[in-house]
């Protein structure tokens, strides 16, 4: 009886949906490349927009 309750508590705790430390670590690891490439991507889109607006207007 106690073993069943203990395993049920563990299962509830495991699938509780709470945000753990490892969730934070993985979120940070996924966001680092995005933050590094974001400025380059913005500059690329800006130059592409300017080039298209200039050359399409000719």
Protein Blocks (a to p, Z undefined) as FASTA:
>chain_A
ZZmmmmmmmmmmmmnopacfklmmmmmmmmmmmmmmmmmmmmmmmmmmmmmmmmmmZZ
